[in-house]
Amino acid sequence: MDLAHAEALDAADTLAGFRDAFELPQGLIYLDGNSLGPLPRATAPRLDALVRREWGEKLITSWNGAGWIEAPERVGGKIARLIGAKAGEVVAADSTSTNLFKVAAGALSLRPGRRTIVTERGNFHTDIYVLEGLCAVAGATLKVVEPDEVLAAIDDDTAAVVLTHVHYKTARRWDMAGVTAAAHARGALAIWDLSHTTGALAVDLHAARADLAVGCGYKYLNGGPGAPAFLFVAERHQGAIAQPLSGWMGHAAPFAFEDSYRPAGDIRRLLCGTPPILGLAALEAGVDLQLQADPKAVEAKGLALCDLFIRLTEARCAGHGLELVGPREADARGLHVSFAHPDAYAIVQALIARGVVGDFRDPDVARFGFSPLYLRFADVWDAVEILREVMAARAFDTPEFRSRAAVT
Ligand SMILES: Cc1ncc(COP(=O)(O)O)c(C=O)c1O
């Protein structure tokens, strides 16, 4: 395991050419694409054309003329190809939190008589908060159980089990097909949060018989800060699902201005208000780029990057108290790697000051994402070398690096 080995892996990398499709600052090793993906080169020209021509010159005619009104379904249809779904089963809209509210409410509507939702303790907090809020207004019960108790918690009263496919902190990957089958065996539905999966792992919602899913656009899809999220409703549920954010874009005829809500007959009933066209255009640029890559090759390279990072860190930073969090095995994980350390926050700041960008997750986790379209194996080598220097010299041990910013 030396730099030459990493460079040989780069020379054989079939995805290497994608790096040029991104604006990456010189000298930066960006290991945070699992939080905010970098800027694709195609995005700024696309937004410039949209703003100047479609908005600036064509104004309101662009809703029809430039296809703005179809953007949620069009972009959703493209995302569908990345997650093993069909066009017509996915829309790009709102945030992941809002979409989870809609699909979880939808699950309650699909399982009348069942009043419980099950999720795991330690799930990404917005998911738990949204489910708490939904259960409060719906008169339902949220069961938050330990990960190894999830399957046993699904019973005759369970409408849905809600899990994040790849855990935001540990990168642990749920067996989507297995959990979905277990939920179905008890008459419940399975809802998957694919925020750390889409654009990273070659997930197949149809093969897993998944019912509902959500995910975000600003991580591996490189859709930009606050990019619209997406949601999936399996075709078999679309006729019956109801959701309470019954805005006009989910109506069967938004421009009929009827006095009462009548849901669209298809996936559009999961929409709510006016689509954010600028955000959708940036997201579409990221998704178009992702669609050019073979998802299986993306997954394989990402897992190999993670594996190299784990092995190099454990070998070269041994004795400095960094403990791998989450699974080591490739088939049990996603594309970020977390190490626990009591000084994790300061370590991450010291790395950022040296051009290696990761992030910190409370209380003690330094997290590094390995997005396959622009990272090289040599970057992994260099990042670990800088980490080794930081640890060996305790370069993180300064008041400056210990002072917490609002976003970690
Ligand atoms: C698993 C998961 N769900 C949801 C979100 C965020 O949701 P939202 O798009 O509503 O901010 C994140 C953000 O990191 C996440 O990791």
PDBQT file of the ligand as one rigid body, heavy atoms in Angstrom, charges set to zero:
ROOT
HETATM    1  C1  LIG A 501     -30.766  10.594   5.910  1.00  0.00    +0.000 C 
HETATM    2  C2  LIG A 501     -31.103  12.036   5.715  1.00  0.00    +0.000 A 
HETATM    3  N1  LIG A 501     -32.377  12.423   5.569  1.00  0.00    +0.000 NA
HETATM    4  C3  LIG A 501     -32.710  13.718   5.375  1.00  0.00    +0.000 A 
HETATM    5  C4  LIG A 501     -31.727  14.693   5.311  1.00  0.00    +0.000 A 
HETATM    6  C5  LIG A 501     -32.044  16.141   5.135  1.00  0.00    +0.000 C 
HETATM    7  O1  LIG A 501     -33.326  16.432   4.786  1.00  0.00    +0.000 OA
HETATM    8  P1  LIG A 501     -33.737  17.848   4.172  1.00  0.00    +0.000 P 
HETATM    9  O2  LIG A 501     -33.574  17.759   2.682  1.00  0.00    +0.000 OA
HETATM   10  O3  LIG A 501     -35.134  18.027   4.546  1.00  0.00    +0.000 OA
HETATM   11  O4  LIG A 501     -32.834  18.895   4.771  1.00  0.00    +0.000 OA
HETATM   12  C6  LIG A 501     -30.389  14.328   5.454  1.00  0.00    +0.000 A 
HETATM   13  C7  LIG A 501     -29.349  15.377   5.384  1.00  0.00    +0.000 C 
HETATM   14  O5  LIG A 501     -28.199  15.189   5.568  1.00  0.00    +0.000 OA
HETATM   15  C8  LIG A 501     -30.072  12.977   5.660  1.00  0.00    +0.000 A 
HETATM   16  O6  LIG A 501     -28.809  12.593   5.816  1.00  0.00    +0.000 OA
ENDROOT
TORSDOF 0
